[in-house]
């Protein structure tokens, strides 16, 4: 008996599904399916795999592509994001792109009370983006021209207006202007 639960193990009826090979032959569904602990439904064994860290069976979309392809031990996305390797990769990214460490990023995040510097909203799943002044970086020849941490939407809005304070001011004036068409 394999360590991966099958339909028969979870008490579900065995269904027949087409075999992966060509031809009219069918396999018992319990031979090709496993119970998914994340979605509480059954998936075929080539769509799920067991994480070597949390030991949970997880669907393919819950894995990084590089981890999914590994033979043997592999970590799901949630376990990888808790790992030291992930923290080192994030630290390296911040050092290379912005000239700050992960500790400095976390300190800025704490100073902003874990909220976007513009809209004051707490981010969802994503990390806050590091907002930096591209013009100052070119002028000063440094990577450390950071204004703050922004949510994805605010960071994109700044990019759309070209980091222009004048454009932002015009937007504020526009929003405060009286309505032109009222019925």
KOLBA-979459 format. One record per atom (N, C-alpha, C): residue number from 0; x, y, z. Coordinates in pm, whole numbers, plus 50000, padded with zeros to 5 digits. Each point is the difference from the previous one (the first is absolute). Layout:
<zagus>
> NUM/X/Y/Z $
...
</zagus>
This chain:
<zagus>
> 0/50084/49881/50000 $
> 0/49916/50119/50000 $
> 0/50088/50125/50000 $
> 1/49969/50097/49917 $
> 1/50081/50122/49991 $
> 1/49966/50095/50113 $
> 2/50088/50097/50027 $
> 2/49977/50097/50105 $
> 2/49906/50111/49955 $
> 3/49973/50009/49871 $
> 3/49909/50101/49946 $
> 3/49858/49947/50009 $
> 4/49907/50075/50066 $
> 4/49863/49950/50011 $
> 4/49932/49995/49865 $
> 5/49919/49897/49980 $
> 5/49926/49987/49876 $
> 5/49852/50017/50030 $
> 6/49918/49996/49896 $
> 6/49855/50011/50017 $
> 6/49949/49893/50095 $
> 7/50053/49880/49987 $
> 7/49954/49891/50085 $
> 7/50033/50030/50146 $
> 8/50116/50064/50026 $
> 8/50041/50032/50137 $
> 8/49909/50105/50064 $
> 9/49951/50094/49921 $
> 9/49916/50105/50056 $
> 9/49852/49964/49997 $
> 10/49968/49880/49958 $
> 10/49865/49951/50003 $
> 10/49912/50047/49886 $
> 11/50059/50054/49895 $
> 11/49921/50046/49885 $
> 11/49978/49883/49905 $
> 12/49893/50004/49924 $
> 12/49977/49892/49904 $
> 12/50106/50001/49891 $
> 13/50039/49883/49956 $
> 13/50096/49990/49891 $
> 13/49930/50024/49868 $
> 14/50052/50091/49924 $
> 14/49945/50031/49869 $
> 14/50098/49951/49894 $
> 15/49955/49984/49881 $
> 15/50092/49964/49893 $
> 15/50028/50124/49916 $
> 16/50125/50017/49965 $
> 16/50041/50112/49916 $
> 16/50087/49946/49888 $
> 17/50009/50072/49889 $
> 17/50086/49951/49892 $
> 17/50144/49987/50047 $
> 18/50065/49894/49958 $
> 18/50140/49980/50033 $
> 18/50084/50103/49926 $
> 19/50116/50038/50052 $
> 19/50083/50099/49933 $
> 19/50055/49953/49865 $
> 20/50002/49870/49978 $
> 20/50048/49948/49872 $
> 20/49886/49999/49899 $
> 21/50033/49990/49873 $
> 21/49896/49994/49898 $
> 21/49934/49864/50002 $
> 22/49878/49994/49956 $
> 22/49928/49873/49999 $
> 22/49876/50009/50086 $
> 23/49922/49895/50001 $
> 23/49872/50001/50069 $
> 23/50012/49953/50145 $
> 24/50119/49957/50043 $
> 24/50019/49948/50134 $
> 24/49976/50111/50104 $
> 25/49944/49968/50112 $
> 25/49979/50097/50108 $
> 25/50068/49950/50126 $
> 26/50034/50094/50088 $
> 26/50056/49965/50130 $
> 26/49897/50035/50106 $
> 27/50011/49933/50112 $
> 27/49916/50038/50112 $
> 27/50044/50139/50045 $
> 28/49906/50086/50032 $
> 28/50034/50136/50040 $
> 28/50088/50000/50124 $
> 29/49981/49903/50089 $
> 29/50079/49994/50122 $
> 29/50148/49975/49971 $
> 30/50033/49950/49882 $
> 30/50139/49976/49965 $
> 30/50068/50128/49951 $
> 31/49922/50096/49952 $
> 31/50059/50118/49938 $
> 31/49972/50130/50073 $
> 32/49921/49999/50108 $
> 32/49963/50124/50068 $
> 32/50046/49999/50144 $
> 33/50019/50119/50054 $
> 33/50040/50017/50139 $
> 33/49910/50104/50064 $
> 34/49991/49999/50132 $
> 34/49920/50099/50072 $
> 34/50086/50124/50020 $
> 35/49947/50114/49965 $
> 35/50072/50126/50016 $
> 35/49959/50063/50132 $
> 36/50094/50019/50090 $
> 36/49968/50056/50131 $
> 36/49970/50149/49992 $
> 37/50048/50070/49900 $
> 37/49974/50144/49987 $
> 37/49857/50026/49956 $
> 38/49960/49943/49888 $
> 38/49870/50030/49944 $
> 38/49892/49901/50041 $
> 39/50035/49897/50078 $
> 39/49907/49897/50044 $
> 39/49925/49935/49883 $
> 40/50071/49980/49893 $
> 40/49943/49927/49887 $
> 40/50107/49907/49945 $
> 41/49965/49924/49902 $
> 41/50092/49900/49947 $
> 41/50062/50048/49871 $
> 42/50128/49979/49989 $
> 42/50073/50039/49880 $
> 42/50083/49882/49954 $
> 43/50037/50000/49872 $
> 43/50083/49890/49953 $
> 43/50140/50016/50057 $
> 44/50073/49890/50012 $
> 44/50131/50003/50066 $
> 44/50102/50083/49925 $
> 45/49980/50027/49870 $
> 45/50094/50086/49930 $
> 45/49966/50147/50019 $
> 46/49891/50032/50072 $
> 46/49963/50137/50028 $
> 46/50028/50039/50145 $
> 47/50044/49907/50082 $
> 47/50027/50027/50141 $
> 47/50127/49930/50043 $
> 48/50060/50054/50105 $
> 48/50120/49938/50054 $
> 48/50014/50038/50146 $
> 49/50074/49919/50074 $
> 49/50015/50020/50144 $
> 49/50121/50088/50029 $
> 50/49979/50100/50085 $
> 50/50108/50090/50041 $
> 50/50089/49928/50101 $
> 51/50130/50012/49983 $
> 51/50093/49932/50091 $
> 51/50011/50071/50134 $
> 52/49952/50125/50010 $
> 52/50008/50075/50125 $
> 52/49874/49983/50084 $
> 53/49884/50034/49944 $
> 53/49874/49992/50075 $
> 53/49931/49864/49985 $
> 54/50047/49919/49908 $
> 54/49948/49865/49975 $
> 54/49853/50001/49956 $
> 55/49956/50109/49938 $
> 55/49862/50009/49951 $
> 55/50000/49980/49849 $
> 56/49895/49938/49952 $
> 56/49981/49980/49858 $
> 56/49939/50127/49942 $
> 57/50067/50060/49901 $
> 57/49954/50127/49946 $
> 57/49994/49998/49848 $
> 58/49903/50076/49947 $
> 58/49982/50008/49856 $
> 58/50115/50075/49934 $
> 59/50013/49984/49870 $
> 59/50113/50054/49924 $
> 59/50013/50152/50012 $
> 60/49889/50072/50000 $
> 60/50010/50147/50005 $
> 60/50050/50052/50135 $
> 61/50012/49914/50099 $
> 61/50051/50039/50130 $
> 61/50151/49974/50013 $
> 62/50065/49979/49885 $
> 62/50144/49974/49994 $
> 62/50067/50100/49908 $
> 63/50124/50035/50030 $
> 63/50082/50075/49906 $
> 63/50039/49903/49888 $
> 64/50012/50050/49879 $
> 64/50033/49913/49886 $
> 64/50130/49925/50024 $
> 65/50100/50068/50055 $
> 65/50130/49935/50023 $
> 65/49990/49888/50103 $
> 66/49915/50018/50101 $
> 66/49982/49896/50102 $
> 66/49918/49884/49946 $
> 67/49900/50030/49915 $
> 67/49914/49895/49943 $
> 67/50083/49902/49917 $
> 68/50100/50052/49929 $
> 68/50080/49918/49911 $
> 68/50103/49915/50073 $
> 69/50031/50034/50126 $
> 69/50102/49926/50075 $
> 69/49959/49856/50023 $
> 70/50096/49914/49995 $
> 70/49980/49860/50035 $
> 70/50035/49987/50149 $
> 71/49927/49921/50072 $
> 71/50030/49981/50142 $
> 71/49940/50111/50084 $
> 72/50079/50050/50097 $
> 72/49949/50100/50094 $
> 72/49973/50133/49931 $
> 73/49884/50059/50029 $
> 73/49963/50130/49945 $
> 73/49904/50068/50095 $
> 74/50001/50134/50002 $
> 74/49914/50077/50088 $
> 74/49891/50071/49922 $
> 75/49880/50006/50058 $
> 75/49889/50075/49940 $
> 75/50028/50150/50016 $
> 76/49921/50085/49935 $
> 76/50021/50145/50007 $
> 76/49997/50053/50142 $
> 77/49900/49959/50078 $
> 77/49987/50056/50135 $
> 77/50118/49961/50089 $
> 78/50049/49878/49988 $
> 78/50117/49958/50079 $
> 78/50126/50069/49951 $
> 79/50014/50016/49868 $
> 79/50118/50067/49946 $
> 79/50007/50145/50048 $
> 80/49884/50068/50004 $
> 80/50000/50141/50042 $
> 80/50036/50016/50147 $
> 81/49989/49894/50078 $
> 81/50039/50004/50141 $
> 81/50147/49961/50018 $
> 82/50063/49951/49894 $
> 82/50136/49947/50012 $
> 82/50107/50108/50001 $
> 83/50117/49963/50048 $
> 83/50114/50091/50001 $
> 83/50046/50032/49858 $
> 84/49988/49906/49909 $
> 84/50041/50021/49861 $
> 84/49918/50113/49938 $
> 85/49870/50002/50026 $
> 85/49914/50105/49947 $
> 85/50042/50136/50058 $
> 86/50024/50003/50129 $
> 86/50041/50125/50065 $
> 86/50132/50051/49941 $
> 87/50094/49909/49973 $
> 87/50128/50039/49939 $
> 87/49978/50056/49860 $
> 88/49909/49937/49922 $
> 88/49972/50049/49864 $
> 88/49937/50138/50002 $
> 89/49907/50024/50092 $
> 89/49937/50132/50011 $
> 89/50105/50103/50042 $
> 90/50084/49964/50097 $
> 90/50105/50090/50046 $
> 90/50093/50037/49884 $
> 91/50039/49901/49921 $
> 91/50087/50023/49886 $
> 91/49933/50092/49897 $
> 92/49872/49979/49976 $
> 92/49925/50084/49905 $
> 92/50001/50146/50047 $
> 93/49969/50024/50128 $
> 93/49997/50138/50051 $
> 93/50139/50064/49998 $
> 94/50103/49922/50029 $
> 94/50137/50054/49996 $
> 94/50038/50041/49857 $
> 95/49970/49912/49903 $
> 95/50037/50027/49861 $
> 95/49917/50111/49936 $
> 96/49870/50001/50025 $
> 96/49913/50098/49934 $
> 96/49996/50136/50069 $
> 97/50001/50000/50134 $
> 97/49977/50125/50072 $
> 97/50112/50039/50095 $
> 98/50097/49911/50021 $
> 98/50111/50031/50090 $
> 98/49962/49993/50147 $
> 99/49894/49925/50034 $
> 99/49960/49984/50140 $
> 99/49994/49851/50032 $
> 100/50003/49970/50129 $
> 100/49990/49862/50043 $
> 100/49854/49967/50032 $
> 101/49971/49874/50018 $
> 101/49866/49958/50039 $
> 101/49966/50058/50137 $
> 102/50099/50008/50090 $
> 102/49976/50059/50132 $
> 102/49961/50147/49988 $
> 103/50065/50074/49910 $
> 103/49965/50141/49979 $
> 103/49859/50012/49941 $
> 104/49965/49910/49907 $
> 104/49864/49998/49945 $
> 104/49899/49977/50111 $
> 105/50026/49900/50085 $
> 105/49909/49969/50110 $
> 105/49989/50115/50100 $
> 106/50109/50073/50021 $
> 106/49998/50117/50088 $
> 106/49911/50109/49939 $
> 107/50014/50024/49868 $
> 107/49914/50098/49932 $
> 107/49854/49958/50010 $
> 108/49975/49871/49983 $
> 108/49864/49947/50006 $
> 108/49940/50024/50139 $
> 109/50080/49979/50102 $
> 109/49954/50023/50137 $
> 109/49974/50149/50025 $
> 110/50089/50086/49950 $
> 110/49982/50145/50015 $
> 110/49873/50049/49932 $
> 111/49961/49936/49891 $
> 111/49878/50036/49928 $
> 111/49879/49925/50055 $
> 112/50019/49930/50112 $
> 112/49894/49923/50065 $
> 112/49937/49899/49905 $
> 113/50085/49940/49916 $
> 113/49961/49894/49906 $
> 113/49892/50045/49902 $
> 114/50004/50128/49963 $
> 114/49901/50058/49909 $
> 114/50069/50072/49885 $
> 115/49926/50019/49891 $
> 115/50050/50076/49885 $
> 115/50021/50145/50042 $
> 116/50110/50061/49956 $
> 116/50032/50138/50036 $
> 116/49905/50100/49935 $
> 117/49929/49963/49893 $
> 117/49911/50092/49930 $
> 117/49855/49982/50044 $
> 118/49945/49881/49982 $
> 118/49857/49978/50026 $
> 118/49972/49951/50142 $
> 119/50101/49964/50075 $
> 119/49989/49956/50139 $
> 119/49926/49867/50016 $
> 120/49993/49922/49893 $
> 120/49935/49869/50009 $
> 120/50103/49893/50030 $
> 121/49955/49896/50069 $
> 121/50087/49884/50023 $
> 121/49998/49916/49874 $
> 122/50117/49948/49961 $
> 122/50004/49919/49878 $
> 122/49933/49865/50023 $
> 123/49959/49939/49890 $
> 123/49944/49866/50008 $
> 123/50111/49898/50013 $
> 124/50011/49913/49902 $
> 124/50103/49896/50001 $
> 124/50136/50053/49960 $
> 125/50002/50100/49916 $
> 125/50127/50048/49945 $
> 125/50076/50087/50100 $
> 126/50131/50003/49982 $
> 126/50083/50091/50077 $
> 126/49980/50141/49946 $
> 127/50026/50100/50082 $
> 127/49998/50137/49952 $
> 127/50121/50022/49911 $
> 128/49981/50077/49894 $
> 128/50108/50027/49905 $
> 128/50089/50111/50055 $
> 129/50128/49991/49970 $
> 129/50095/50104/50039 $
> 129/49992/50111/49896 $
> 130/49954/50119/50043 $
> 130/49990/50114/49909 $
> 130/50131/50077/50006 $
> 131/50065/50013/49885 $
> 131/50128/50069/49994 $
> 131/49998/50101/49888 $
> 132/50083/50103/50013 $
> 132/50004/50111/49905 $
> 132/50103/49970/49891 $
> 133/49951/49967/49882 $
> 133/50088/49964/49888 $
> 133/50090/50116/49959 $
> 134/49944/50121/49998 $
> 134/50078/50118/49959 $
> 134/50113/50028/50098 $
> 135/49972/49991/50128 $
> 135/50103/50023/50102 $
> 135/50109/49894/49991 $
> 136/49961/49877/49970 $
> 136/50098/49894/49987 $
> 136/50097/50028/49886 $
> 137/49948/50048/49888 $
> 137/50086/50033/49886 $
> 137/50087/50121/50032 $
> 138/49939/50101/50061 $
> 138/50072/50124/50030 $
> 138/50109/49976/50104 $
> 139/49970/49923/50104 $
> 139/50094/49979/50110 $
> 139/50087/49876/49983 $
> 140/49960/49913/49907 $
> 140/50076/49877/49978 $
> 140/49990/49903/50116 $
> 141/49886/49995/50064 $
> 141/49980/49911/50114 $
> 141/49871/49922/49984 $
> 142/49988/49891/50074 $
> 142/49877/49922/49998 $
> 142/49914/50031/50122 $
> 143/50051/50079/50091 $
> 143/49929/50023/50126 $
> 143/49919/50130/49998 $
> 144/49908/50012/49909 $
> 144/49913/50118/49994 $
> 144/49855/49956/50021 $
> 145/49974/49945/50116 $
> 145/49871/49939/50030 $
> 145/49909/50101/50069 $
> 146/49876/50010/49949 $
> 146/49902/50089/50060 $
> 146/49914/49929/50103 $
> 147/49968/49874/49975 $
> 147/49915/49926/50093 $
> 147/49953/49870/49938 $
> 148/49905/49936/50066 $
> 148/49944/49874/49954 $
> 148/49855/50022/49959 $
> 149/49965/49954/49881 $
> 149/49868/50023/49944 $
> 149/49932/49869/49962 $
> 150/49866/50004/50002 $
> 150/49925/49885/49950 $
> 150/50015/49998/49847 $
> 151/49960/49893/49940 $
> 151/50015/49985/49855 $
> 151/49927/50109/49923 $
> 152/49876/50029/50039 $
> 152/49921/50101/49929 $
> 152/50066/50137/50005 $
> 153/50040/50045/50119 $
> 153/50062/50132/50013 $
> 153/50133/50007/49925 $
> 154/50076/49893/50003 $
> 154/50126/49995/49927 $
> 154/49976/50013/49849 $
> 155/49896/49933/49950 $
> 155/49967/50009/49858 $
> 155/49949/50140/49964 $
> 156/49918/50060/50088 $
> 156/49951/50136/49973 $
> 156/50117/50099/49988 $
> 157/50095/49988/50091 $
> 157/50118/50087/49992 $
> 157/50074/49980/49869 $
> 158/50010/49877/49957 $
> 158/50065/49970/49873 $
> 158/49924/50060/49882 $
> 159/49866/49995/50005 $
> 159/49919/50055/49891 $
> 159/50013/50151/49988 $
> 160/50016/50069/50113 $
> 160/50013/50147/49992 $
> 160/50147/50042/49995 $
> 161/50088/49904/49986 $
> 161/50143/50029/49985 $
> 161/50063/50059/50123 $
> 162/49954/49961/50120 $
> 162/50053/50052/50126 $
> 162/49995/50152/50006 $
> 163/49903/50060/49932 $
> 163/49988/50145/49992 $
> 163/49912/50055/50112 $
> 164/50060/50085/50084 $
> 164/49923/50065/50107 $
> 164/49896/50094/49940 $
> 165/50033/50065/49888 $
> 165/49906/50091/49934 $
> 165/49877/49923/49950 $
> 166/50022/49884/49942 $
> 166/49887/49918/49953 $
> 166/49915/49953/50117 $
> 167/50063/49964/50110 $
> 167/49927/49958/50119 $
> 167/49917/50116/50055 $
> 168/50057/50120/50000 $
> 168/49929/50119/50046 $
> 168/49879/50028/49911 $
> 169/50017/49987/49869 $
> 169/49888/50020/49908 $
> 169/49890/49896/50024 $
> 170/50040/49879/50034 $
> 170/49900/49895/50030 $
> 170/49920/50038/50124 $
> 171/50067/50053/50102 $
> 171/49931/50042/50123 $
> 171/49904/50114/49968 $
> 172/50045/50098/49921 $
> 172/49912/50111/49960 $
> 172/49879/49947/49923 $
> 173/50023/49907/49911 $
> 173/49892/49941/49921 $
> 173/49897/49932/50090 $
> 174/50048/49924/50097 $
> 174/49909/49929/50090 $
> 174/49921/50095/50090 $
> 175/50058/50116/50033 $
> 175/49933/50096/50086 $
> 175/49912/50099/49924 $
> 176/50006/50000/49869 $
> 176/49922/50092/49917 $
> 176/49851/49966/50009 $
> 177/49914/50102/49982 $
> 177/49855/49972/50002 $
> 177/49960/49916/49879 $
> 178/49891/49924/50017 $
> 178/49950/49918/49891 $
> 178/49949/50087/49887 $
> 179/50024/49960/49877 $
> 179/49956/50078/49882 $
> 179/49862/49957/49953 $
> 180/49971/49874/50008 $
> 180/49874/49947/49948 $
> 180/49925/49932/50114 $
> 181/49898/50066/50048 $
> 181/49919/49946/50108 $
> 181/49856/49996/49951 $
> 182/49934/49887/50017 $
> 182/49860/49989/49958 $
> 182/49909/50007/50118 $
</zagus>
